C-alpha cells in the first residue's frame, strides 16, 4: 500500500503565498518523478509542476516565475511554493508520484487525495 498525503492548502488573498507539501509513505521501493496537478471548477486536471528524481523541473506556463517545486528524496516528500497567487489559481491541488513498490514492479502512478487552494480577489 502506498499513500500520498497533501497538506498546506487554504484560503489566501490575491498576491499572497501558500506552501503545499506531499509525503509518500508505505511500500515504496523507489520514486521516479513527482508532480503537482490541479483541477479548477469545471476544468480538466492539468499539470502544474513536475520534478524528476535528479531534480530536473518543469512548469506550466501559467505558473512559471511564481511557483517553485522541490523535493526531499530522503523524506519521500515533494513541495510546491506558490507566490503571487491569482484567483485563477483556485483549484484542488493533487500530488502524484510515479514509483515502484518492489524492484520487479513496473512504474505506477499514485495520487494524493487533493487539497483545496482558494485565492480571493
DOVOTI-68732 format. One record per atom (N, C-alpha, C): residue number from 1; residue in one letter; atom name; z, x, y negated. Coordinates in nm, 3 decimals. Each point is the difference from the previous one (the first is absolute). Layout:
R  num  residu  atome       c3       c1       c2
R  NUM       A     CA        Z        X        Y
...
This chain:
R  num  residu  atome       c3       c1       c2
R    1       X      N    0.000    0.082    0.119
R    1       X     CA    0.000   -0.082   -0.119
R    1       X      C    0.000    0.086   -0.125
R    2       X      N   -0.086   -0.034   -0.093
R    2       X     CA   -0.008    0.070   -0.128
R    2       X      C    0.028   -0.101   -0.111
R    3       X      N    0.079    0.042   -0.096
R    3       X     CA    0.027   -0.085   -0.116
R    3       X      C   -0.030    0.076   -0.128
R    4       X      N   -0.061   -0.069   -0.095
R    4       X     CA   -0.017    0.052   -0.134
R    4       X      C    0.072   -0.095   -0.094
R    5       X      N    0.093    0.053   -0.076
R    5       X     CA    0.081   -0.083   -0.088
R    5       X      C   -0.020    0.046   -0.144
R    6       X      N   -0.053   -0.092   -0.082
R    6       X     CA   -0.021    0.031   -0.142
R    6       X      C    0.122   -0.040   -0.081
R    7       X      N    0.017    0.066   -0.112
R    7       X     CA    0.104   -0.038   -0.094
R    7       X      C   -0.044    0.041   -0.140
R    8       X      N    0.063   -0.062   -0.099
R    8       X     CA   -0.023    0.042   -0.138
R    8       X      C   -0.080   -0.096   -0.085
R    9       X      N   -0.047   -0.110    0.056
R    9       X     CA   -0.075   -0.094   -0.082
R    9       X      C    0.092   -0.073   -0.097
R   10       X      N   -0.061   -0.082   -0.085
R   10       X     CA    0.079   -0.077   -0.094
R   10       X      C   -0.081   -0.048   -0.118
R   11       X      N    0.070   -0.039   -0.103
R   11       X     CA   -0.061   -0.053   -0.122
R   11       X      C    0.014    0.103   -0.111
R   12       X      N   -0.110    0.025   -0.070
R   12       X     CA    0.002    0.097   -0.109
R   12       X      C   -0.094   -0.048   -0.110
R   13       X      N    0.028    0.040   -0.121
R   13       X     CA   -0.088   -0.036   -0.111
R   13       X      C   -0.120    0.093   -0.003
R   14       X      N   -0.107   -0.049   -0.058
R   14       X     CA   -0.120    0.082   -0.015
R   14       X      C    0.035    0.130   -0.073
R   15       X      N   -0.056    0.109    0.050
R   15       X     CA    0.030    0.130   -0.056
R   15       X      C    0.114    0.071    0.070
R   16       X      N    0.072   -0.073    0.085
R   16       X     CA    0.113    0.058    0.070
R   16       X      C   -0.039    0.074    0.126
R   17       X      N    0.102    0.043    0.074
R   17       X     CA   -0.022    0.078    0.121
R   17       X      C    0.081   -0.057    0.116
R   18       X      N   -0.052    0.021    0.118
R   18       X     CA    0.070   -0.033    0.123
R   18       X      C   -0.031    0.108    0.103
R   19       X      N    0.092    0.019    0.092
R   19       X     CA   -0.021    0.095    0.107
R   19       X      C    0.019   -0.070    0.133
R   20       X      N   -0.098    0.011    0.087
R   20       X     CA    0.008   -0.058    0.134
R   20       X      C    0.019    0.110    0.103
R   21       X      N    0.067   -0.033    0.107
R   21       X     CA    0.011    0.092    0.112
R   21       X      C   -0.021   -0.076    0.130
R   22       X      N   -0.043    0.072    0.101
R   22       X     CA   -0.026   -0.061    0.131
R   22       X      C    0.039    0.101    0.106
R   23       X      N    0.096   -0.037    0.082
R   23       X     CA    0.049    0.088    0.105
R   23       X      C   -0.046   -0.049    0.136
R   24       X      N   -0.060    0.089    0.077
R   24       X     CA   -0.043   -0.033    0.136
R   24       X      C    0.107    0.048    0.098
R   25       X      N    0.027   -0.084    0.098
R   25       X     CA    0.101    0.036    0.100
R   25       X      C   -0.041   -0.054    0.135
R   26       X      N    0.069    0.049    0.104
R   26       X     CA   -0.029   -0.047    0.135
R   26       X      C   -0.063    0.108    0.083
R   27       X      N   -0.081   -0.044    0.097
R   27       X     CA   -0.064    0.091    0.095
R   27       X      C   -0.124    0.062   -0.062
R   28       X      N    0.018    0.104   -0.079
R   28       X     CA   -0.111    0.064   -0.070
R   28       X      C   -0.021    0.140    0.054
R   29       X      N   -0.123    0.030    0.043
R   29       X     CA   -0.032    0.136    0.040
R   29       X      C   -0.054    0.079   -0.118
R   30       X      N   -0.094   -0.060   -0.071
R   30       X     CA   -0.055    0.065   -0.119
R   30       X      C   -0.059   -0.104   -0.093
R   31       X      N    0.004    0.032   -0.128
R   31       X     CA   -0.057   -0.089   -0.102
R   31       X      C   -0.117    0.070   -0.065
R   32       X      N   -0.111   -0.066   -0.005
R   32       X     CA   -0.119    0.054   -0.064
R   32       X      C    0.003   -0.041   -0.147
R   33       X      N   -0.084   -0.091   -0.038
R   33       X     CA   -0.003   -0.043   -0.139
R   33       X      C    0.103   -0.110   -0.025
R   34       X      N    0.045   -0.007   -0.125
R   34       X     CA    0.083   -0.112   -0.044
R   34       X      C   -0.059   -0.051   -0.129
R   35       X      N    0.027   -0.126   -0.028
R   35       X     CA   -0.061   -0.055   -0.120
R   35       X      C    0.069   -0.125   -0.049
R   36       X      N   -0.036   -0.036   -0.120
R   36       X     CA    0.048   -0.124   -0.062
R   36       X      C   -0.118   -0.091   -0.027
R   37       X      N    0.018   -0.125    0.034
R   37       X     CA   -0.099   -0.105   -0.026
R   37       X      C    0.069   -0.110   -0.079
R   38       X      N   -0.079   -0.085   -0.061
R   38       X     CA    0.059   -0.114   -0.070
R   38       X      C   -0.090   -0.122    0.014
R   39       X      N    0.064   -0.114   -0.011
R   39       X     CA   -0.072   -0.126    0.006
R   39       X      C    0.053   -0.091   -0.109
R   40       X      N   -0.084   -0.021   -0.102
R   40       X     CA    0.036   -0.088   -0.109
R   40       X      C   -0.029   -0.144    0.035
R   41       X      N    0.050   -0.094   -0.081
R   41       X     CA   -0.022   -0.142    0.026
R   41       X      C   -0.149   -0.033    0.007
R   42       X      N   -0.042   -0.059    0.109
R   42       X     CA   -0.139   -0.039    0.015
R   42       X      C   -0.097    0.114    0.020
R   43       X      N    0.053    0.119    0.028
R   43       X     CA   -0.087    0.117    0.015
R   43       X      C    0.011    0.058    0.140
R   44       X      N   -0.098    0.083    0.034
R   44       X     CA    0.008    0.070    0.127
R   44       X      C    0.090    0.122   -0.012
R   45       X      N    0.052    0.044    0.113
R   45       X     CA    0.080    0.121    0.000
R   45       X      C   -0.090    0.118   -0.033
R   46       X      N    0.051    0.089   -0.087
R   46       X     CA   -0.079    0.115   -0.041
R   46       X      C    0.082    0.128    0.006
R   47       X      N   -0.069    0.110    0.020
R   47       X     CA    0.066    0.130    0.001
R   47       X      C    0.041    0.038   -0.142
R   48       X      N    0.125    0.042   -0.014
R   48       X     CA    0.049    0.050   -0.128
R   48       X      C   -0.005    0.154   -0.001
R   49       X      N    0.059    0.060    0.102
R   49       X     CA    0.005    0.145    0.008
R   49       X      C    0.025    0.042    0.144
R   50       X      N   -0.054    0.115    0.037
R   50       X     CA    0.020    0.053    0.134
R   50       X      C    0.033    0.147   -0.006
R   51       X      N    0.065    0.049    0.106
R   51       X     CA    0.036    0.141    0.006
R   51       X      C   -0.007    0.045    0.145
R   52       X      N   -0.063    0.115    0.022
R   52       X     CA   -0.010    0.053    0.135
R   52       X      C    0.126    0.079    0.035
R   53       X      N    0.008    0.043    0.125
R   53       X     CA    0.116    0.077    0.043
R   53       X      C    0.008    0.135   -0.072
R   54       X      N   -0.114    0.049   -0.049
R   54       X     CA   -0.002    0.127   -0.072
R   54       X      C    0.020   -0.017   -0.151
R   55       X      N    0.009   -0.126   -0.043
R   55       X     CA    0.029   -0.026   -0.141
R   55       X      C   -0.120   -0.032   -0.086
R   56       X      N   -0.118   -0.014    0.060
R   56       X     CA   -0.117   -0.038   -0.079
R   56       X      C    0.011   -0.148   -0.036
R   57       X      N   -0.028   -0.031   -0.125
R   57       X     CA    0.020   -0.137   -0.049
R   57       X      C   -0.131   -0.063   -0.047
R   58       X      N   -0.002   -0.131    0.000
R   58       X     CA   -0.110   -0.074   -0.061
R   58       X      C    0.058   -0.127   -0.061
R   59       X      N   -0.065   -0.047   -0.107
R   59       X     CA    0.050   -0.114   -0.076
R   59       X      C   -0.111   -0.098   -0.030
R   60       X      N    0.039   -0.127   -0.012
R   60       X     CA   -0.093   -0.098   -0.054
R   60       X      C   -0.024    0.034   -0.147
R   61       X      N   -0.121   -0.026   -0.046
R   61       X     CA   -0.033    0.032   -0.139
R   61       X      C    0.094   -0.070   -0.098
R   62       X      N    0.044   -0.119    0.036
R   62       X     CA    0.084   -0.080   -0.090
R   62       X      C    0.139    0.059   -0.022
R   63       X      N    0.042    0.092    0.085
R   63       X     CA    0.136    0.055   -0.014
R   63       X      C    0.001    0.149   -0.029
R   64       X      N   -0.116    0.062   -0.001
R   64       X     CA   -0.007    0.145   -0.025
R   64       X      C    0.063    0.034   -0.134
R   65       X      N    0.083    0.103    0.001
R   65       X     CA    0.066    0.042   -0.123
R   65       X      C    0.130   -0.075   -0.028
R   66       X      N    0.024   -0.107    0.074
R   66       X     CA    0.123   -0.078   -0.022
R   66       X      C    0.092    0.004    0.122
R   67       X      N   -0.058    0.002    0.120
R   67       X     CA    0.079   -0.002    0.123
R   67       X      C   -0.007    0.137    0.067
R   68       X      N    0.108    0.037    0.067
R   68       X     CA    0.004    0.124    0.076
R   68       X      C    0.058   -0.025    0.138
R   69       X      N   -0.075    0.039    0.102
R   69       X     CA    0.049   -0.013    0.137
R   69       X      C    0.049    0.135    0.047
R   70       X      N    0.107   -0.001    0.078
R   70       X     CA    0.053    0.123    0.059
R   70       X      C    0.065   -0.034    0.133
R   71       X      N    0.031    0.101    0.077
R   71       X     CA    0.064   -0.026    0.129
R   71       X      C    0.094    0.114    0.035
R   72       X      N    0.099   -0.035    0.080
R   72       X     CA    0.095    0.097    0.054
R   72       X      C   -0.017   -0.006    0.151
R   73       X      N   -0.071    0.097    0.056
R   73       X     CA   -0.029   -0.004    0.143
R   73       X      C    0.126    0.009    0.086
R   74       X      N    0.099    0.072   -0.049
R   74       X     CA    0.124    0.015    0.077
R   74       X      C    0.074   -0.134    0.013
R   75       X      N   -0.020   -0.086   -0.099
R   75       X     CA    0.068   -0.130    0.000
R   75       X      C   -0.093   -0.114    0.039
R   76       X      N   -0.126    0.031    0.033
R   76       X     CA   -0.099   -0.104    0.034
R   76       X      C   -0.006   -0.107   -0.109
R   77       X      N    0.001    0.044   -0.123
R   77       X     CA    0.008   -0.092   -0.113
R   77       X      C   -0.112    0.026   -0.099
R   78       X      N   -0.056   -0.109   -0.051
R   78       X     CA   -0.103    0.010   -0.104
R   78       X      C    0.051   -0.072   -0.123
R   79       X      N   -0.037    0.051   -0.116
R   79       X     CA    0.047   -0.053   -0.126
R   79       X      C   -0.118   -0.038   -0.088
R   80       X      N    0.024   -0.092   -0.092
R   80       X     CA   -0.100   -0.034   -0.100
R   80       X      C    0.071   -0.014   -0.134
R   81       X      N   -0.027    0.092   -0.089
R   81       X     CA    0.053   -0.009   -0.136
R   81       X      C   -0.104   -0.070   -0.085
R   82       X      N    0.040   -0.110   -0.062
R   82       X     CA   -0.091   -0.082   -0.079
R   82       X      C    0.045    0.000   -0.145
R   83       X      N   -0.083    0.054   -0.086
R   83       X     CA    0.029    0.005   -0.143
R   83       X      C   -0.101   -0.082   -0.078
R   84       X      N    0.033   -0.030   -0.123
R   84       X     CA   -0.090   -0.076   -0.088
R   84       X      C   -0.052   -0.125    0.070
R   85       X      N    0.091   -0.074    0.058
R   85       X     CA   -0.039   -0.117    0.079
R   85       X      C   -0.062   -0.108   -0.087
R   86       X      N   -0.096   -0.070    0.059
R   86       X     CA   -0.072   -0.107   -0.068
R   86       X      C    0.020   -0.131    0.077
R   87       X      N   -0.015   -0.113   -0.067
R   87       X     CA    0.013   -0.127    0.072
R   87       X      C   -0.093   -0.010    0.121
R   88       X      N   -0.117    0.063   -0.008
R   88       X     CA   -0.093   -0.008    0.112
R   88       X      C    0.044    0.084    0.120
R   89       X      N    0.108    0.076   -0.015
R   89       X     CA    0.056    0.073    0.114
R   89       X      C    0.091   -0.091    0.084
R   90       X      N    0.024   -0.121   -0.049
R   90       X     CA    0.085   -0.093    0.074
R   90       X      C   -0.061   -0.030    0.136
R   91       X      N    0.079    0.020    0.104
R   91       X     CA   -0.049   -0.018    0.137
R   91       X      C    0.114    0.025    0.097
R   92       X      N   -0.026   -0.033    0.125
R   92       X     CA    0.087    0.047    0.108
R   92       X      C   -0.055    0.135    0.044
R   93       X      N    0.086    0.099    0.003
R   93       X     CA   -0.041    0.135    0.036
R   93       X      C    0.044    0.029    0.144
R   94       X      N   -0.096    0.047    0.078
R   94       X     CA    0.024    0.030    0.141
R   94       X      C   -0.022    0.148    0.024
R   95       X      N    0.082    0.058    0.086
R   95       X     CA   -0.026    0.136    0.041
R   95       X      C   -0.059   -0.001    0.140
R   96       X      N   -0.084    0.096    0.025
R   96       X     CA   -0.065    0.015    0.130
R   96       X      C    0.015    0.143    0.046
R   97       X      N    0.028    0.015    0.129
R   97       X     CA    0.004    0.133    0.060
R   97       X      C   -0.094    0.004    0.119
R   98       X      N   -0.079    0.104    0.009
R   98       X     CA   -0.089    0.020    0.115
R   98       X      C    0.064    0.106    0.086
R   99       X      N    0.038   -0.037    0.121
R   99       X     CA    0.083    0.091    0.077
R   99       X      C   -0.020   -0.014    0.150
R  100       X      N    0.053    0.098    0.070
R  100       X     CA    0.006   -0.002    0.147
R  100       X      C    0.145   -0.018    0.041
R  101       X      N    0.022   -0.081    0.104
R  101       X     CA    0.136   -0.015    0.050
R  101       X      C    0.029    0.096    0.115
R  102       X      N   -0.106    0.053    0.063
R  102       X     CA    0.015    0.106    0.099
R  102       X      C   -0.117    0.095   -0.015
R  103       X      N    0.004    0.114    0.068
R  103       X     CA   -0.107    0.098   -0.008
R  103       X      C   -0.131   -0.059    0.049
R  104       X      N    0.007   -0.090    0.098
R  104       X     CA   -0.120   -0.050    0.064
R  104       X      C   -0.061   -0.122   -0.069
R  105       X      N    0.077   -0.067   -0.084
R  105       X     CA   -0.049   -0.123   -0.061
R  105       X      C   -0.103    0.027   -0.108
R  106       X      N   -0.082   -0.101   -0.024
R  106       X     CA   -0.093    0.007   -0.112
R  106       X      C    0.075   -0.026   -0.130
R  107       X      N   -0.063    0.038   -0.109
R  107       X     CA    0.056   -0.031   -0.130
R  107       X      C   -0.008   -0.150   -0.024
R  108       X      N    0.111   -0.058   -0.043
R  108       X     CA    0.004   -0.143   -0.032
R  108       X      C    0.059   -0.019   -0.139
R  109       X      N   -0.037   -0.112   -0.062
R  109       X     CA    0.054   -0.034   -0.132
R  109       X      C    0.122   -0.090    0.015
R  110       X      N    0.102    0.032   -0.074
R  110       X     CA    0.121   -0.081   -0.006
R  110       X      C    0.026   -0.036   -0.146
R  111       X      N    0.046   -0.125   -0.019
R  111       X     CA    0.019   -0.052   -0.135
R  111       X      C    0.146   -0.038   -0.025
R  112       X      N    0.040    0.017   -0.124
R  112       X     CA    0.129   -0.051   -0.041
R  112       X      C   -0.010   -0.148   -0.033
R  113       X      N    0.113   -0.059   -0.035
R  113       X     CA    0.006   -0.145   -0.022
R  113       X      C   -0.042   -0.037   -0.143
R  114       X      N   -0.008    0.097   -0.087
R  114       X     CA   -0.042   -0.026   -0.138
R  114       X      C    0.118   -0.013   -0.094
R  115       X      N   -0.023    0.038   -0.124
R  115       X     CA    0.100   -0.015   -0.105
R  115       X      C   -0.069   -0.050   -0.126
R  116       X      N    0.060   -0.097   -0.066
R  116       X     CA   -0.062   -0.063   -0.116
R  116       X      C    0.020    0.085   -0.124
R  117       X      N   -0.108    0.020   -0.072
R  117       X     CA    0.004    0.064   -0.132
R  117       X      C   -0.057   -0.100   -0.100
R  118       X      N    0.079   -0.033   -0.100
R  118       X     CA   -0.043   -0.095   -0.103
R  118       X      C    0.011    0.067   -0.136
R  119       X      N   -0.111    0.001   -0.073
R  119       X     CA   -0.004    0.061   -0.133
R  119       X      C   -0.022   -0.111   -0.101
R  120       X      N    0.095   -0.017   -0.088
R  120       X     CA   -0.010   -0.106   -0.101
R  120       X      C   -0.063    0.055   -0.128
R  121       X      N   -0.072   -0.086   -0.068
R  121       X     CA   -0.069    0.043   -0.123
R  121       X      C    0.088   -0.019   -0.123
